[in-house]
Amino acid sequence: MKKIVSELFMTLDGVVGSPEKWHSPYHDQEMDRAIQAGLAAADVMLLGRRTYEEHASYWPEATGAMADRMNAMPKIVLSSTLTDPTWQNTGIITTLDDAAHLKHESGDGPILITGSPTLVRTLLHKGLLDELRLIIDPIVAGSGARLFDGRRFGLEHVTTLALPSGSLSITYAPIP
């Protein structure tokens, strides 16, 4: 069975929204390598509609190894409102049941979610998320959208990678 793995940038105070406002000073070559390794291992990318729209407005025109991978890999958007995706290799699913069925498709690599904190939160609470990879930057945003909404749940530590920028890439597995 395939795993659903999320990867989110986060501040020390738990903000995941608008990383374009605070993340770039911490994005270095080592972080880029870690992100690209996760992307290379994945079979498919799962996105929420808003993150899809952000990615689809940027990646098709971008160049480089990461852009090549993002554009070539299959992408699936969980949305009840998106009807005609324009980014190459993109399909649509409309329910969480559809997302659960993706875990039973063939292939060895995980289903990777980049960004999409609303989707990640929902999958986490429904027991469909297998790994939560947080790249925590050493900054306090003060305000902004957060991943955790006050509900209680347990996480088991899987790995930690300290990056030269001072950021930490920490992977957790939700405890059922």
C-alpha positions in Angstrom: 0.0 0.0 0.0 1.3 3.5 -0.9 2.0 6.0 1.8 0.6 9.6 1.7 3.5 11.9 2.7 3.2 15.6 3.2 5.9 18.2 3.2 5.3 21.7 4.6 7.4 24.7 5.5 6.7 25.9 9.0 7.9 28.6 11.4 8.8 28.0 15.0 5.4 29.3 16.1 3.6 26.8 13.8 2.7 29.1 10.8 2.5 27.2 7.5 0.6 29.9 5.5 2.4 32.2 3.0 5.9 30.7 3.2 6.9 33.1 0.4 6.9 35.8 3.1 9.4 34.1 5.4 11.0 31.0 4.0 13.4 32.1 1.3 16.3 33.2 3.6 16.5 29.6 4.9 16.2 27.8 1.5 19.8 26.7 0.7 21.3 24.0 -1.5 21.2 21.3 1.2 17.4 22.0 1.6 17.0 21.9 -2.1 18.7 18.5 -2.3 16.4 17.1 0.5 13.3 18.4 -1.2 14.4 17.1 -4.6 15.1 13.6 -3.0 11.5 13.5 -1.7 10.2 14.6 -5.0 12.3 12.0 -6.9 11.0 9.2 -4.7 7.3 10.1 -5.2 5.1 8.4 -7.8 2.5 11.1 -7.8 1.8 14.5 -6.3 -1.5 15.2 -4.4 -2.5 18.8 -4.1 -5.4 20.9 -2.8 -6.9 23.4 -5.2 -5.3 26.6 -3.9 -1.8 25.0 -3.9 -2.5 23.6 -7.3 -3.3 27.0 -8.7 -0.2 28.5 -7.2 2.0 25.7 -8.5 0.3 25.8 -12.0 1.0 29.5 -12.3 4.7 29.0 -11.6 6.2 25.6 -12.5 5.2 25.2 -16.2 7.3 28.2 -17.0 10.2 27.4 -14.6 13.4 25.7 -15.6 15.8 23.4 -13.9 15.8 19.9 -12.5 13.0 20.6 -9.9 10.8 22.2 -12.5 11.4 19.3 -14.9 10.3 16.8 -12.2 7.3 18.9 -11.1 6.1 19.3 -14.6 6.6 15.6 -15.7 5.2 13.8 -12.7 1.5 12.9 -12.4 -0.5 15.3 -10.3 -3.9 14.8 -8.7 -5.9 17.7 -7.3 -8.5 17.0 -4.6 -11.2 19.6 -5.4 -14.9 19.9 -5.8 -14.6 23.2 -7.8 -11.7 22.7 -10.2 -13.0 21.2 -13.4 -10.3 21.9 -16.1 -6.7 21.6 -14.9 -4.3 23.2 -17.3 -1.0 22.0 -15.9 0.2 18.9 -17.8 -0.3 15.5 -16.2 -3.0 16.6 -13.8 -6.2 14.8 -12.9 -8.9 15.6 -10.4 -10.5 13.7 -7.5 -13.4 15.1 -5.6 -13.7 13.1 -2.3 -11.5 11.9 0.6 -12.6 8.3 -0.4 -10.9 9.0 -3.8 -7.8 10.0 -1.9 -7.9 6.8 0.2 -8.2 4.7 -3.0 -5.0 6.3 -4.3 -3.1 4.4 -1.6 -4.0 1.1 -3.3 -2.7 2.0 -6.8 0.5 0.4 -8.1 4.0 1.8 -7.7 6.6 1.8 -5.0 6.9 5.5 -4.3 4.7 7.6 -2.0 2.0 10.0 -2.8 3.6 13.4 -2.0 1.7 16.5 -0.9 3.7 19.7 -1.1 2.0 22.6 0.6 -1.8 22.2 0.8 -2.1 22.7 4.6 -5.9 22.4 4.6 -5.7 19.1 2.7 -2.9 17.9 5.0 -4.9 18.8 8.2 -8.0 17.0 6.8 -6.0 13.8 5.9 -4.3 13.9 9.2 -7.5 14.0 11.2 -9.1 11.3 8.9 -6.2 8.9 9.5 -5.1 9.0 5.9 -1.8 10.7 6.3 1.2 8.4 6.8 4.0 10.8 7.2 4.2 14.5 8.1 7.5 16.1 7.0 7.9 19.6 8.5 10.7 21.8 7.4 10.9 24.2 10.4 12.6 27.5 9.8 14.2 29.4 12.7 11.8 32.3 12.5 8.7 33.4 14.4 6.0 34.7 12.0 3.7 36.0 14.7 0.6 35.4 12.7 -0.7 33.4 9.8 -2.4 30.1 8.9 -1.4 27.2 11.1 -1.5 23.5 10.4 -2.7 22.4 13.8 -6.2 23.5 14.9 -6.3 22.6 18.5 -7.3 19.0 18.1 -5.2 16.5 20.0 -3.3 13.6 18.4 0.0 11.9 18.7 3.0 11.8 16.4 6.0 9.5 16.4 9.4 10.8 15.4 10.8 9.2 12.3 13.8 11.3 11.3 15.5 14.6 11.7 17.8 16.4 9.4 19.6 19.6 10.5 20.2 21.9 7.7 23.1 24.5 7.4 20.5 27.3 7.2 19.4 26.5 10.8 16.2 24.9 9.6 15.2 21.4 10.6 13.5 18.8 8.5 11.6 16.6 10.9 9.5 13.6 9.8 6.7 12.3 12.0 4.3 9.4 11.6 0.8 10.0 13.1 -0.1 7.6 15.8 -3.5 6.0 15.1 
